[in-house]
Amino acid sequence: MHTIASILALATTASAIQGFNYGSTFTTGAAKQQSDFEAEFTTAQNLKGTSGWTSARLYTMVQGGTASDPISAIPAAIKTKTSLLLGLWASGGDTSFANELLALKAAIQQYGDDFAKLVDGISVGSEDLYRNSPMGIAAGSNVGAEPDTIARYIKETKDAISGTGLAGVPIGHVDTWTAWYNGSNQAVIDACDWIGMDAYPYFQDTMPNDISQSKSLFQDALGKTQQAAGGKSVWITETGQPVSGKTVGQSIASTDNAETYWKDVVCPLLSSKTNLWYYTLQDAAPDTPNPSFGIVGNKLQTTPLFDLSCDNTNTGSSSSSASASSTGKSGASSTASGSGSGSSASATGTATSIGNSGGSPGGVSNSQISSEQSATVTPTAVSPGATGTGSGSGSGSGSGAGGSGSGTNGTFTAPPSATSSSTIPASSGNGLQSGAFAAAFAAIMVAIYAL
């Protein structure tokens, strides 16, 4: 039987959790099957120049093409001995979330202890708070969820696993660092056992963000998240630098810069025993998005696009800051900030500007858009060709702290994917970011926040 304390203690052991983020569809919208996940997990475990990448973070519990069947990543993980940070999509409304819980409970019953012993934790939602913020709405992001809704879903998840093999597994929420630093989201922090931080200096285009600034920008984001977490463990659930694509601000997407980011940010995190899920192993599957973050290209292979070794890496201040994260200790923010951090809001949301969050690349967990559009209807028919979670999550920018921060987005182009709206969850890179529904929703929400 798991206990929250025992699993959180993994962060301070000799081998912290290392993994990648895995969507449930390809860029074509086709749902991944068990063999696809097995190939990905095996590749991650055998990457040249590095080791220990044996965990997978998921965005949904639901297998593409079904209403509530457990995702086929689970039997793949059992076969390959890959641990799991489970994800329950939380921006599709109550009916959609009920299907996530059905899939979770079905997985517990179907796979038993073989499944339960692999679970590192459960994330209820992914960047829902950012997408629900005024900045997220203004940036054209997809539908998010209120903090009270996420807190309620966390309680429902704890109730669902009570008395099962997953009882006591730590439950948290994943969001951009700016969402955590926003005092209006305290209810979610209070409900969480751990805090999942997504941070991408690449997207922080309202401040100096060339690759030489990435380390300090990341440290600043981590310190602010730790401050907001109030002593709860902070897990790095998404971060990365693209290997190709457009230039955002001063940050150039290239394999050279991706390698620099790996050496400057990722290696210190690994040495500090911080739980980390990098974004990403492969996102060019088969089409290459812009930007592309995958450390392997279109071909799934163990030879990466850049050197993943951490020999002779400077692990100074990043290491100490990240260590505070893994052990759940706050107070690192006073030393984590660096040049190019810009002005920032306090945890109570009283200041004015923090610019882009560096939120994750896909606009939304690429993509659950159709689950949001049809969340009030239990699906009776689904299309296997356009289902699942796709290659990424979140958004290309972040909200201002306390709901008052300034900063702009609009420089990110979502990766190509299907646009079917008949499935839960479904794949759509742009989804609600375009069309009348998005415009109407944004107008309504902006009006509400203006009151």
ZAGUGU-480796 format. One line per field, with one value per residue (C-alpha): residue number from 1; residue in three letters; x negated, y, z. Coordinates in pm, whole numbers. Layout:
% ZAGUGU-480796
pos <- [NUM	...];
code <- [ALA	...];
x <- [X	...];
y <- [Y	...];
z <- [Z	...];
This chain:
% ZAGUGU-480796
pos <- [1	2	3	4	5	6	7	8	9	10	11	12	13	14	15	16	17	18	19	20	21	22	23	24	25	26	27	28	29	30	31	32	33	34	35	36	37	38	39	40	41	42	43	44	45	46	47	48	49	50	51	52	53	54	55	56	57	58	59	60	61	62	63	64	65	66	67	68	69	70	71	72	73	74	75	76	77	78	79	80	81	82	83	84	85	86	87	88	89	90	91	92	93	94	95	96	97	98	99	100	101	102	103	104	105	106	107	108	109	110	111	112	113	114	115	116	117	118	119	120	121	122	123	124	125	126	127	128	129	130	131	132	133	134	135	136	137	138	139	140	141	142	143	144	145	146	147	148	149	150	151	152	153	154	155	156	157	158	159	160	161	162	163	164	165	166	167	168	169	170	171	172	173	174	175	176	177	178	179	180	181	182	183	184	185	186	187	188	189	190	191	192	193	194	195	196	197	198	199	200	201	202	203	204	205	206	207	208	209	210	211	212	213	214	215	216	217	218	219	220	221	222	223	224	225	226	227	228	229	230	231	232	233	234	235	236	237	238	239	240	241	242	243	244	245	246	247	248	249	250	251	252	253	254	255	256	257	258	259	260	261	262	263	264	265	266	267	268	269	270	271	272	273	274	275	276	277	278	279	280	281	282	283	284	285	286	287	288	289	290	291	292	293	294	295	296	297	298	299	300	301	302	303	304	305	306	307	308	309	310	311	312	313	314	315	316	317	318	319	320	321	322	323	324	325	326	327	328	329	330	331	332	333	334	335	336	337	338	339	340	341	342	343	344	345	346	347	348	349	350	351	352	353	354	355	356	357	358	359	360	361	362	363	364	365	366	367	368	369	370	371	372	373	374	375	376	377	378	379	380	381	382	383	384	385	386	387	388	389	390	391	392	393	394	395	396	397	398	399	400	401	402	403	404	405	406	407	408	409	410	411	412	413	414	415	416	417	418	419	420	421	422	423	424	425	426	427	428	429	430	431	432	433	434	435	436	437	438	439	440	441	442	443	444	445	446	447	448	449	450	451];
code <- [MET	HIS	THR	ILE	ALA	SER	ILE	LEU	ALA	LEU	ALA	THR	THR	ALA	SER	ALA	ILE	GLN	GLY	PHE	ASN	TYR	GLY	SER	THR	PHE	THR	THR	GLY	ALA	ALA	LYS	GLN	GLN	SER	ASP	PHE	GLU	ALA	GLU	PHE	THR	THR	ALA	GLN	ASN	LEU	LYS	GLY	THR	SER	GLY	TRP	THR	SER	ALA	ARG	LEU	TYR	THR	MET	VAL	GLN	GLY	GLY	THR	ALA	SER	ASP	PRO	ILE	SER	ALA	ILE	PRO	ALA	ALA	ILE	LYS	THR	LYS	THR	SER	LEU	LEU	LEU	GLY	LEU	TRP	ALA	SER	GLY	GLY	ASP	THR	SER	PHE	ALA	ASN	GLU	LEU	LEU	ALA	LEU	LYS	ALA	ALA	ILE	GLN	GLN	TYR	GLY	ASP	ASP	PHE	ALA	LYS	LEU	VAL	ASP	GLY	ILE	SER	VAL	GLY	SER	GLU	ASP	LEU	TYR	ARG	ASN	SER	PRO	MET	GLY	ILE	ALA	ALA	GLY	SER	ASN	VAL	GLY	ALA	GLU	PRO	ASP	THR	ILE	ALA	ARG	TYR	ILE	LYS	GLU	THR	LYS	ASP	ALA	ILE	SER	GLY	THR	GLY	LEU	ALA	GLY	VAL	PRO	ILE	GLY	HIS	VAL	ASP	THR	TRP	THR	ALA	TRP	TYR	ASN	GLY	SER	ASN	GLN	ALA	VAL	ILE	ASP	ALA	CYS	ASP	TRP	ILE	GLY	MET	ASP	ALA	TYR	PRO	TYR	PHE	GLN	ASP	THR	MET	PRO	ASN	ASP	ILE	SER	GLN	SER	LYS	SER	LEU	PHE	GLN	ASP	ALA	LEU	GLY	LYS	THR	GLN	GLN	ALA	ALA	GLY	GLY	LYS	SER	VAL	TRP	ILE	THR	GLU	THR	GLY	GLN	PRO	VAL	SER	GLY	LYS	THR	VAL	GLY	GLN	SER	ILE	ALA	SER	THR	ASP	ASN	ALA	GLU	THR	TYR	TRP	LYS	ASP	VAL	VAL	CYS	PRO	LEU	LEU	SER	SER	LYS	THR	ASN	LEU	TRP	TYR	TYR	THR	LEU	GLN	ASP	ALA	ALA	PRO	ASP	THR	PRO	ASN	PRO	SER	PHE	GLY	ILE	VAL	GLY	ASN	LYS	LEU	GLN	THR	THR	PRO	LEU	PHE	ASP	LEU	SER	CYS	ASP	ASN	THR	ASN	THR	GLY	SER	SER	SER	SER	SER	ALA	SER	ALA	SER	SER	THR	GLY	LYS	SER	GLY	ALA	SER	SER	THR	ALA	SER	GLY	SER	GLY	SER	GLY	SER	SER	ALA	SER	ALA	THR	GLY	THR	ALA	THR	SER	ILE	GLY	ASN	SER	GLY	GLY	SER	PRO	GLY	GLY	VAL	SER	ASN	SER	GLN	ILE	SER	SER	GLU	GLN	SER	ALA	THR	VAL	THR	PRO	THR	ALA	VAL	SER	PRO	GLY	ALA	THR	GLY	THR	GLY	SER	GLY	SER	GLY	SER	GLY	SER	GLY	SER	GLY	ALA	GLY	GLY	SER	GLY	SER	GLY	THR	ASN	GLY	THR	PHE	THR	ALA	PRO	PRO	SER	ALA	THR	SER	SER	SER	THR	ILE	PRO	ALA	SER	SER	GLY	ASN	GLY	LEU	GLN	SER	GLY	ALA	PHE	ALA	ALA	ALA	PHE	ALA	ALA	ILE	MET	VAL	ALA	ILE	TYR	ALA	LEU];
x <- [0	-131	-162	-198	-505	-680	-631	-723	-1038	-1152	-1260	-1535	-1661	-1964	-1748	-1477	-1213	-1320	-1086	-927	-580	-373	-60	196	209	-26	-33	214	467	444	457	147	181	-3	-281	-339	-381	-607	-834	-851	-916	-1187	-1356	-1360	-1518	-1800	-1892	-2262	-2458	-2218	-2026	-1743	-1457	-1209	-896	-611	-383	-37	229	539	654	881	771	820	1130	1317	1538	1374	1150	810	529	309	1	72	13	-285	-427	-375	-554	-848	-867	-801	-666	-374	-271	95	295	667	783	978	1088	1366	1640	1788	1901	1558	1389	1629	1504	1145	1235	1413	1099	883	1102	1121	741	709	951	809	436	425	95	-107	30	47	-319	-425	-233	-454	-164	156	198	550	545	273	242	615	556	344	601	870	677	740	401	471	805	660	388	651	593	846	1099	951	1109	1172	949	1247	1328	974	978	1309	1174	872	1105	1310	992	883	1227	1209	880	963	950	779	421	363	480	225	65	-20	214	120	191	-31	-34	-255	-474	-278	45	-112	-240	112	265	617	528	448	737	560	230	409	569	244	-7	-268	-296	-379	-560	-578	-839	-979	-1217	-1195	-844	-922	-946	-858	-1203	-1554	-1531	-1826	-1971	-2226	-1934	-1752	-1914	-1835	-1481	-1420	-1564	-1344	-1035	-1129	-1193	-859	-679	-850	-750	-388	-395	-455	-675	-505	-726	-765	-799	-925	-656	-750	-1049	-1261	-1413	-1307	-1545	-1382	-1121	-1062	-1257	-1055	-1185	-1561	-1544	-1652	-1524	-1817	-1986	-2282	-2060	-1866	-2196	-2293	-1959	-2011	-2356	-2258	-1914	-1842	-2175	-2169	-1814	-1924	-2217	-1994	-1759	-1460	-1160	-1162	-957	-1124	-932	-980	-1114	-941	-684	-763	-548	-516	-488	-732	-559	-686	-851	-963	-1097	-1165	-1516	-1475	-1346	-1077	-1239	-1207	-1567	-1802	-2052	-1940	-1970	-2219	-2450	-2258	-2559	-2606	-2982	-3164	-2837	-2815	-2557	-2595	-2298	-2054	-2126	-2071	-1754	-1611	-1701	-1483	-1207	-1243	-1248	-952	-1141	-1050	-1271	-1479	-1323	-1554	-1853	-1689	-1634	-1879	-1931	-1648	-1381	-1188	-946	-739	-428	-413	-244	54	95	17	-240	-200	-404	-576	-544	-500	-487	-694	-392	-399	-402	-76	187	366	284	268	541	847	1045	1336	1379	1432	1678	1890	1828	2196	2278	2169	2023	2194	1968	1604	1352	1027	850	883	865	642	402	146	-202	-199	-6	59	-1	-267	-230	-137	93	-8	-33	269	471	313	-13	-86	-258	-170	-156	-53	-393	-323	-179	-18	-148	59	316	666	966	1243	1492	1673	1461	1363	1080	985	700	693	390	590	932	1105	831	1018	1380	1693	1701	1362	1448	1774	1615	1327	1563	1783	1491	1320	1647	1680	1329	1394	1680];
y <- [0	340	626	988	1030	726	834	1196	1068	937	1290	1271	922	835	796	1056	1010	1086	1066	1225	1354	1129	1231	975	1057	1110	1442	1293	1252	872	718	548	179	-37	-123	247	327	25	150	497	374	133	407	640	372	315	666	705	936	922	677	649	777	521	723	844	1138	1102	1366	1148	813	751	549	729	613	519	693	566	267	283	418	152	318	123	-231	-89	47	-287	-472	-229	-162	209	403	642	991	951	1241	1310	1572	1833	2101	1909	1958	1722	1454	1439	1417	1144	942	999	858	563	486	516	280	35	32	-44	-334	-466	-446	-469	-448	-476	-132	15	-48	159	476	765	1002	1138	1478	1616	1850	2023	2403	2450	2748	2929	2876	3007	3324	3664	3642	3292	3401	3714	3501	3286	2977	2699	2642	2595	2539	2737	2668	2550	2300	2160	2135	1948	1712	1639	1540	1324	1150	1083	939	723	558	520	156	52	-35	332	457	701	778	1152	1367	1704	1945	2063	2426	2710	2872	3196	3016	2890	3237	3374	3407	3342	2974	2897	2649	2419	2442	2355	2049	1917	1675	1804	2086	2027	2316	2375	2631	2721	3018	2986	3134	3421	3681	3985	3974	3888	3518	3422	3084	3239	3362	3029	2906	3220	3238	2878	2932	3234	3037	2753	2986	3159	2826	2702	3018	2972	2600	2680	2380	2125	1931	2085	1841	1963	1826	2004	2198	2199	2394	2333	2172	2348	2609	2978	3225	3353	3677	3627	3249	3056	2702	2477	2155	2356	2561	2252	2095	2411	2405	2039	2110	2428	2335	1963	1824	2025	1904	1545	1583	1742	1442	1640	1463	1562	1487	1649	1778	1572	1246	1278	1522	1484	1177	1179	1552	1799	2075	2432	2455	2096	1991	1622	1499	1242	1331	1172	833	679	589	579	819	1170	1487	1631	1515	1414	1348	1554	1519	1830	2014	2308	2207	2507	2727	2533	2221	2376	2550	2236	2032	2256	2177	1804	1806	2039	2317	2674	2976	2913	3205	3454	3299	3153	3473	3575	3830	3885	3790	4113	4255	4006	3985	3865	3544	3750	3896	4258	4354	4416	4223	3892	3851	3514	3209	2990	2760	2447	2435	2285	2539	2261	1900	1851	1794	1762	2031	1815	1692	2053	2115	1810	1765	1778	1478	1124	1001	713	701	786	812	627	846	1165	1081	1116	1366	1422	1554	1830	2031	2374	2699	2919	3197	3257	3469	3770	3697	3778	3821	4160	4078	4205	4024	3910	3597	3522	3419	3048	2840	2519	2200	2037	1789	1672	1894	1644	1751	1421	1251	1261	1336	1436	1580	1938	2163	2481	2374	2649	2895	2971	2992	3147	2938	3064	3423	3404	3233	3480	3777	3642	3565	3899	4071	3868	3954	4319	4331];
z <- [0	-96	149	46	263	119	-242	-182	-14	-352	-431	-171	-249	-456	-767	-826	-1093	-1452	-1747	-2050	-2138	-2364	-2551	-2658	-3029	-3317	-3503	-3752	-3473	-3480	-3135	-3004	-2926	-2672	-2917	-2987	-2619	-2573	-2851	-2697	-2344	-2460	-2661	-2359	-2142	-2391	-2502	-2575	-2350	-2059	-1840	-1594	-1811	-1687	-1609	-1830	-1763	-1921	-1982	-1984	-1849	-2149	-2451	-2780	-2963	-2648	-2395	-2078	-2148	-1975	-2190	-2351	-2208	-1889	-2021	-2214	-1890	-1716	-1995	-2009	-1632	-1683	-1388	-1443	-1348	-1434	-1573	-1561	-1810	-1614	-1860	-2030	-1771	-1515	-1761	-1919	-1580	-1471	-1770	-1656	-1315	-1475	-1674	-1362	-1161	-1451	-1476	-1105	-1139	-1465	-1393	-1014	-831	-1154	-1233	-884	-803	-1105	-1017	-905	-861	-1011	-1174	-1180	-1478	-1678	-1701	-1647	-1418	-1673	-1949	-1714	-1633	-1795	-1964	-2094	-2232	-2388	-2550	-2719	-2510	-2482	-2206	-1860	-1521	-1204	-902	-699	-975	-977	-597	-615	-880	-660	-377	-612	-726	-370	-298	-612	-514	-144	-44	-367	-456	-532	-193	-61	-397	-391	-598	-742	-1024	-1309	-1418	-1536	-1276	-1311	-1225	-903	-820	-860	-513	-643	-699	-335	-310	-554	-368	-45	-207	-359	-209	-457	-710	-1077	-1249	-1624	-1731	-2074	-2086	-2466	-2457	-2218	-2490	-2279	-2118	-2238	-2317	-2533	-2442	-2205	-1991	-1975	-1656	-1459	-1598	-1500	-1153	-1105	-1207	-974	-682	-724	-749	-433	-255	-356	-270	96	168	-56	-297	-642	-931	-1269	-1497	-1820	-1943	-2255	-2543	-2904	-3153	-3448	-3529	-3499	-3291	-2993	-2854	-2849	-2809	-3116	-3168	-3259	-3156	-3026	-2798	-2692	-2588	-2399	-2216	-2131	-1987	-1803	-1670	-1703	-1583	-1257	-1195	-1244	-1007	-744	-734	-855	-1001	-1368	-1679	-1980	-2280	-2485	-2628	-2966	-3101	-3472	-3516	-3809	-3884	-3736	-3537	-3517	-3273	-3218	-2877	-2937	-2858	-3135	-3481	-3697	-3652	-3306	-3228	-2929	-3088	-2984	-3190	-2940	-2661	-2348	-2127	-1813	-1779	-1659	-1612	-1374	-1114	-885	-803	-1020	-824	-484	-597	-753	-449	-239	-482	-456	-80	-62	113	38	55	-254	-438	-272	-447	-756	-952	-1219	-1487	-1730	-1483	-1528	-1277	-1089	-881	-526	-424	-316	-663	-584	-847	-1213	-1464	-1510	-1883	-2043	-1821	-2040	-2040	-2247	-2624	-2742	-2641	-2457	-2400	-2770	-2777	-2564	-2738	-2843	-2489	-2393	-2675	-2598	-2228	-2138	-2356	-2286	-2615	-2790	-3093	-3129	-3408	-3343	-3596	-3394	-3029	-2729	-2589	-2860	-2823	-2570	-2318	-2188	-2363	-2504	-2252	-1893	-1686	-1486	-1117	-912	-1226	-1292	-1463	-1807	-2089	-2434	-2642	-2994	-3123	-3097	-3377	-3255	-3413	-3687	-3572	-3638	-3578	-3525	-3260	-3216	-2956	-2592	-2564	-2916	-3110	-3231	-3227	-3271	-3148	-2957	-3039	-3359	-3465	-3330	-3014	-2906	-2981	-2792	-2495	-2477	-2500	-2221	-1992	-2049	-1967	-1647	-1534	-1611	-1362];
